[in-house]
Amino acid sequence: MFIKIILNYILGFLKISIEGYYIERFINICKNNKIIIWNLKRNKDINLIFNVGIKDFKDICKIAKKTRCKLKIKSKKGLPFLLDRYKKRKIFGILLIILIGLTILSSNFVWNVEIIEEDNNVLENIEKDLKEAGLEVGKWKNKINTKDIINKIRLKRNDIAWMGIEMKGTNVIVKLVKAEEKPEIINEDEYCNIVSNKAGIITKINAQTGTANVKVGETVNVGDILINGWMEGNYTGIRYVHAKGEIEAKVWYTKHLKIMYNTKEKIETGNVEEKYQIKFNNFKINLYKTLSNFEFYDTIENENKFKIFSDFYLPISINKITNKEIKEVEKKYSLEEAKNIGIKKLEEELNNEIENKDNILNKNINTYETTDGVDIYVTYEVLENIGTNEKIVF
């Protein structure tokens, strides 16, 4: 379908307006006769505008007559009409033919790699890994082995659960599903202890299988055994088991920050420079002076790639470069201002780190004044389930 539309652009096509009460029948007959019509736009219930190739025009007229629809040519487009219009301008015609030839040639290359990651999960350095595996902009499509690329990436990275590569026009779509990190699963028939994965004070312990190794009120550190993977009976003696149980403890999260009384902050002035750059694959042409008029600024680059259709990219793009002027402003804080800023920032960090806010038991804030600023410590006491399985090695 896509190739046929491209050919119609080269061979020429007509923009048709058709009006009548049997438009649906007209469209169905066109489909049954395998006549390609595209860019369908319906202005009213009885009026339709569409494109059709020159070679299908006679058949379209017959179908319009059969369905009692009025047909009108709105415009003529494509290479034949363009050449006829500019037949006296030979240089223009030659350049146009060269341009069309280059466009057809460029369709055999990859000019855009689109990476789609499920749930917007960010996979670091994936663009670099894809390039090393053989998928990059400017490469001949026939030389890209999608299965080989997928195998190389999967062997190199263990953070990808699924990967798929699809070629559409000059665009390659890479779909990725990030693998979730899961703790090591120990089979039910294997012996294991339950050990602490956090430091804290035990508030509750319930050993369903195995023998409790700590009591309520005891302090434990990371790696301490909470429930032993063995049980002892008066008649059976010691027998090893797969430890199971529930352990609850008070744990602490602490954040520290120092706020200076005198500091410099960068703020945007509101002054903006916009510059443009033409890019032919890796070759760049600057349409501006490379030096900025600003002394200090942040730069944002947006690349807009040229494409004929949704997935037919060309090796041409325009980069919009935006420079936002920034300036350094001296800030002076009082002791109370410094405390409030630091406490607010640390509380936001801790709230983002702790999943269940309802389990926060206490909040402790300590501040220590120094000559140049204030040191702030914020500690949350949280009630959490702790413990992870650890295989017993004999």
ABEGO torsion letter per residue (X at the ends): XAAAAAAAAAAEBBBBBBBEAAAAAAAAAAAAAGBBBBGBBBABAABBBBBBBAAAAAAAAAAAAAAGBBBBBABBBEAAAAAAAAAABAAAAAAAAAAAAAAAAAAABBABBBBBBBGGBBBBGAAAAAAAAGBBBGBBAAABBAAAAAAAAAAABAABABBBBBBBEABBBBBBBBBBBBBBBBBAABBBBBBBABBEBBABBBBABEBBABBBGBBBBBGBBABBABBBBAAAEBBBBBBBEBBBBBBBBBBBBBBBABBBBBBBAGBBBBBBBBBBEABBBBABBABBABABBBBBBBBBBBBABAABBBABBBBBBBBBBBBBBBBBBBAAAAAAAAAAAAAAAAAAABABAAABABBBBBBBBBAABBBBBBBBBBBBBBEBBBBBBX
